[in-house]
């Protein structure tokens, strides 16, 4: 098993964070710093910062959080205002994807590393829906250009769905998650985001969850989520 999959399935860290730890030399196999593509064989001793990692049977946890602005989506406990301390769940979990510190709304947390890549890869086309408030009137041209794709970060964003909500508010449905994507798209078109809220991830919706509250996903939600993930690439 590849080392990043081994760590994620242990419930310690998601793969992206594991890759950062590998690059920093913090993960070892049999006492030797490993590379990103290293394989873990039966009997190997894997450690993070010298602490052994063991694969144990665990109860899988799936949470939905209505994240307030000001909370950072990181598992690093040394970061003030990190999402793990904010939730305070009694066993180890991590966030699936990110919302930037100043955005709010729906984010999922879990200890199931097997779903993270299938949810996050843009190639799988899973939808995420946002409500956005900006600093000037939302025009038809602006909505059309956002929907058609905007050049940011050396690439053009994928076509997406948009719709006006009020003079200065709109909704947008993305199938990818570039760094600060909506904020960068708006800035490129001459707008500044004043408020950004995610209200849906795939079939999971935010409604009924107060800001700062979290809940366990219901069985029907999990069934719908896994059905959507069944044909997704890992």
C-alpha positions in Angstrom: 0.0 0.0 0.0 1.3 3.5 -0.9 2.4 5.4 2.2 0.0 8.3 1.7 -2.9 5.9 1.5 -1.7 4.0 4.5 -1.6 7.2 6.6 -5.0 8.4 5.4 -6.6 5.0 6.1 -5.2 5.0 9.6 -7.3 8.1 10.2 -4.3 10.3 11.1 -4.1 12.8 8.2 -5.6 13.2 4.7 -3.4 12.5 1.8 -2.5 16.1 1.0 -1.3 16.7 4.5 0.5 13.4 4.5 2.3 14.5 1.3 3.5 17.7 3.0 4.8 15.6 6.0 6.7 13.3 3.6 8.3 16.3 1.9 9.4 17.6 5.3 10.9 14.3 6.2 8.5 13.7 9.1 7.3 10.3 8.0 9.6 7.2 8.2 9.3 3.6 7.2 11.5 1.3 9.4 13.4 4.4 10.7 14.2 5.9 7.3 12.5 9.0 5.8 10.3 7.9 3.0 9.4 9.3 -0.4 5.9 10.1 -1.7 5.6 6.9 -3.7 7.0 4.6 -1.1 5.2 1.3 -0.4 4.3 -0.1 3.0 4.8 -3.8 3.2 3.4 -6.1 5.9 5.6 -5.9 9.0 7.0 -2.4 8.2 7.1 0.2 11.0 5.6 3.5 9.9 6.0 6.5 12.2 5.1 10.2 12.1 7.5 12.4 14.0 8.8 9.2 15.6 5.4 8.1 16.8 4.4 4.7 15.4 1.3 4.5 13.2 -0.9 1.4 13.5 -3.9 0.3 11.4 -6.8 -0.3 13.8 -10.4 -1.1 13.2 -12.2 2.1 13.9 -15.8 3.4 13.8 -16.1 5.6 10.8 -17.2 9.1 11.5 -18.8 11.6 9.0 -19.7 15.1 10.2 -21.2 18.2 8.6 -20.1 21.5 10.1 -21.4 25.0 9.4 -18.0 26.7 9.6 -17.9 30.3 10.9 -15.5 32.8 9.3 -12.2 32.9 11.1 -11.8 29.2 11.5 -8.9 27.6 9.6 -9.4 24.2 7.8 -6.2 22.5 9.0 -5.5 19.5 11.2 -2.4 21.3 12.6 -3.2 21.9 16.2 -0.5 24.6 16.5 -2.5 26.8 14.2 -4.8 29.1 16.3 -8.4 28.7 15.4 -7.9 25.4 13.7 -11.0 23.4 12.7 -10.1 20.3 14.8 -10.0 22.2 18.1 -13.1 24.2 17.1 -15.2 21.0 16.6 -13.7 19.3 19.6 -14.7 15.8 18.5 -13.4 13.1 20.9 -11.6 11.0 18.2 -9.3 12.0 15.4 -10.9 13.5 12.3 -9.9 15.8 9.5 -11.6 18.1 7.1 -12.4 17.0 3.5 -11.1 19.8 1.4 -11.1 23.4 2.5 -12.9 26.6 3.0 -10.6 29.6 3.3 -10.4 31.2 6.7 -12.8 34.1 5.9 -15.4 31.9 4.2 -18.2 30.1 6.0 -20.7 27.3 5.5 -20.6 23.6 4.9 -17.6 21.5 5.3 -17.4 17.8 5.9 -15.1 16.1 8.5 -14.3 12.4 8.7 -11.8 9.7 9.7 -12.4 7.8 6.5 -9.4 8.6 4.3 -10.8 6.4 1.5 -13.3 9.1 0.4 -11.2 12.2 0.3 -9.5 11.9 -3.1 -12.7 10.7 -4.7 -14.6 13.7 -3.4 -11.9 16.3 -4.2 -10.6 15.4 -7.7 -11.9 17.8 -10.3 -12.0 14.9 -12.8 -14.8 13.4 -10.8 -17.0 16.4 -11.4 -18.7 16.5 -7.9 -20.7 19.7 -7.3 -20.2 22.3 -4.6 -22.6 25.2 -4.3 -21.9 28.7 -2.9 -23.7 31.9 -2.2 -21.6 35.0 -2.8 -22.0 38.7 -2.0 -19.9 41.2 -3.9 -19.1 44.9 -3.8 -21.1 46.1 -6.9 -24.1 45.1 -9.0 -24.1 41.6 -10.5 -24.6 42.0 -14.2 -25.6 39.4 -16.9 -22.1 39.8 -18.4 -20.5 39.0 -15.1 -22.6 35.9 -14.6 -21.9 34.8 -18.1 -18.1 35.2 -17.8 -18.0 33.4 -14.5 -20.0 30.5 -16.0 -17.9 30.3 -19.1 -14.6 30.1 -17.2 -12.0 32.7 -16.0 -8.3 32.7 -16.4 -6.6 32.3 -12.9 -3.5 30.6 -11.6 -2.3 29.9 -15.1 -5.4 28.0 -16.2 -9.0 28.6 -17.2 -11.6 27.5 -14.7 -14.1 24.8 -15.8 -17.5 25.9 -17.0 -19.9 26.2 -14.1 -23.5 27.2 -13.2 -24.4 30.7 -12.0 -27.5 32.6 -11.1 -28.4 36.1 -9.7 -29.9 36.2 -6.2 -30.1 40.0 -5.7 -28.4 43.1 -7.0 -25.1 42.2 -5.3 -25.5 38.5 -4.6 -25.2 35.4 -6.8 -25.0 31.6 -6.5 -22.4 29.5 -8.2 -22.0 25.7 -8.6 -18.4 24.5 -9.1 -17.0 21.1 -10.1 -13.4 21.9 -9.1 -11.7 23.5 -6.2 -8.7 25.7 -7.1 -7.1 27.7 -4.3 -9.4 30.7 -3.4 -11.1 30.0 -6.8 -14.3 32.1 -6.4 -12.4 35.1 -4.9 -9.8 35.0 -7.6 -12.4 34.7 -10.4 -14.3 37.7 -9.0 -11.2 39.7 -8.7 -10.2 38.9 -12.3 -13.5 40.4 -13.4 -13.2 43.5 -11.2 -15.3 42.4 -8.3 -14.5 41.9 -4.6 -16.1 39.2 -2.5 -17.7 40.5 0.7 -19.2 37.2 1.9 -18.8 33.6 0.7 -20.9 30.7 2.0 -20.9 27.1 0.9 -24.4 25.6 1.1 -24.0 22.2 -0.6 -21.3 19.5 -1.2 -22.7 16.9 -3.6 -25.9 15.7 -2.0 -25.1 17.1 1.5 -26.9 20.4 2.2 -26.3 23.1 4.9 -30.0 23.9 5.7 -31.0 23.5 9.4 -27.5 23.7 10.7 -26.7 26.9 12.7 -23.4 28.7 12.3 -20.8 27.0 14.4 -22.8 23.8 14.9 -22.0 20.3 13.6 -23.9 17.1 13.2 -23.4 13.5 12.1 -24.5 12.7 8.6 -27.7 10.7 8.4 -27.8 7.2 6.9 -29.8 8.5 3.9 -27.2 11.2 3.2 -24.4 8.7 3.5 -26.1 6.3 1.1 -26.5 9.1 -1.4 -22.9 10.2 -0.9 -21.5 6.7 -1.5 -23.7 6.2 -4.5 -22.2 9.3 -6.1 -18.6 8.2 -5.1 -19.0 4.6 -6.5 -17.8 5.6 -9.9 -15.2 8.2 -8.9 -11.5 7.8 -9.4 -9.3 7.5 -6.3 
